[in-house]
Amino acid sequence: MKIDLDLKQGFLQNIKREVLNTLTPEERTVIEVSTGEMGNKPDAVKLGWLKMRTKESWTKQRYVKALDRTMKKLRAAVEAESHKRSQED
């Protein structure tokens, strides 16, 4: 499944493609729906879009939890990448 993320939106512009590729398809979909133009849509639109993309039912609670988990995973990956870079210097 190809997901096109707009890396110019917010924090994603500072994350390397390799880090984003470590995410599961569901995590990438959650990030995609929470950023860019979709990030400004009402929750009902986001949940409908998630259902369309994943073929599963989504509740606001599931979306919020999935987004929180994904953000924590991205934060840890970015910190690890930063730590690895500082070790090389």
C-alpha positions in Angstrom: 0.0 0.0 0.0 1.5 3.3 -1.1 0.9 6.3 1.2 1.9 9.7 0.0 2.8 11.9 3.0 3.3 15.6 2.6 6.6 16.0 4.3 6.4 19.8 4.2 3.6 19.8 6.7 4.6 20.5 10.3 7.0 18.2 12.2 7.1 15.7 9.3 9.5 17.8 7.3 12.2 17.1 9.9 11.7 13.3 9.9 13.7 11.1 7.6 11.9 8.9 5.1 13.7 5.8 6.7 12.0 6.6 10.1 8.6 7.0 8.5 9.1 3.7 6.7 9.4 1.9 10.1 5.7 2.6 10.7 3.0 0.0 10.1 0.5 0.7 7.3 -2.1 1.6 10.0 0.3 4.0 11.7 1.2 5.7 8.4 -2.5 6.1 7.6 -3.2 7.7 11.1 -0.3 10.1 10.5 -1.6 10.9 7.0 -5.1 11.7 8.2 -3.8 13.9 11.0 -1.5 16.1 8.9 -1.9 18.2 5.9 -5.3 19.2 4.5 -6.9 16.2 6.3 -5.7 17.6 9.7 -8.1 20.5 9.3 -11.1 18.4 8.6 -13.8 17.5 11.3 -13.3 14.2 13.1 -16.2 12.6 11.3 -14.5 13.2 8.0 -11.2 11.8 9.3 -13.0 8.7 10.7 -14.8 8.1 7.4 -11.5 8.5 5.5 -9.8 6.0 7.9 -12.6 3.5 7.3 -12.3 3.9 3.6 -8.5 3.4 3.7 -8.3 0.6 6.2 -11.6 -1.2 5.5 -12.2 -1.2 9.3 -14.5 0.7 11.7 -12.9 3.6 13.5 -14.1 5.5 16.6 -12.7 8.8 17.8 -11.2 7.0 20.8 -9.4 4.4 18.6 -8.1 7.2 16.4 -6.8 9.3 19.3 -5.1 6.3 20.9 -3.6 5.2 17.6 -2.3 8.8 17.0 -0.9 9.0 20.5 1.0 5.6 20.1 2.2 6.6 16.7 3.5 10.0 17.8 5.3 8.4 20.8 6.9 5.8 18.4 8.0 8.6 16.0 9.4 10.7 18.9 11.4 7.7 20.1 12.7 7.0 16.6 13.7 10.6 16.1 15.5 10.7 19.4 17.3 7.5 18.6 18.3 8.9 15.2 19.5 12.1 16.8 21.5 10.1 19.5 23.1 8.0 16.8 24.0 11.1 14.8 25.6 12.7 17.9 27.6 9.6 18.6 29.1 9.8 15.0 30.2 13.4 15.6 
